[in-house]
Amino acid sequence: MKINKRLFLLISLVLSLSSGVASFGAEVKTDYDRAADFGRYKTFCWQKVEAKNPLWIDRIKGAVSSELKEKGWIQAEPNSSCDVAIVAIEMKRNHDTVNTFYDGFGGGWGGWGWRGFGADGFGESTTTTETYQTGTLLVDLFDAKNKNLVWRGSATDTLSNKSDKNIKKLNSSVHKLFGHFPPQQKI
């Protein structure tokens, strides 16, 4: 009986770790205007940043600006013209996950033999609900002259209750988001 219980607890642990609550990096998506000539864009400026917590506005600007500067782009001075205007929006969403665990698992298939659902069946069950939060950063790049959207990227990751961890996740997610930027024109 102890072996059955340990095996069940091990299987439950593996399943709970693979349920999506344990995130191993941001989910990143990008798209761009196939007609846009990214080779002519050299400067960028900030149009707008939306975040529920005002402290995150500068963090988002810093992370995105750093990545664009690494790509050779230059941030234009305020109130001056630029090639690309940036809009970034931070969104949060709550998710619930339900886990059910059984104790006194008696019986089973194969070598254990089947005892059914009676007193020797599955035994007691415990169901718990866990709420976790994900954050999504949406970054849009617009051609500043004609106001057309030329690139859109989004990064979604599970948030922590610790600000320092979320700052690291932001920087890592933005780095991943701009990993293949600017898009290479296909010939």
PyMOL commands that set and color helices and strands:
alter all, ss='L'
color gray80, all
select helices_A, chain A and resi 2-17+38-40+55-70+110-112+163-177
alter helices_A, ss='H'
color red, helices_A
select strands_A, chain A and resi 27-32+43-50+74-75+84-102+125-143+149-158
alter strands_A, ss='S'
color yellow, strands_A
deselect
rebuild
show_as cartoon
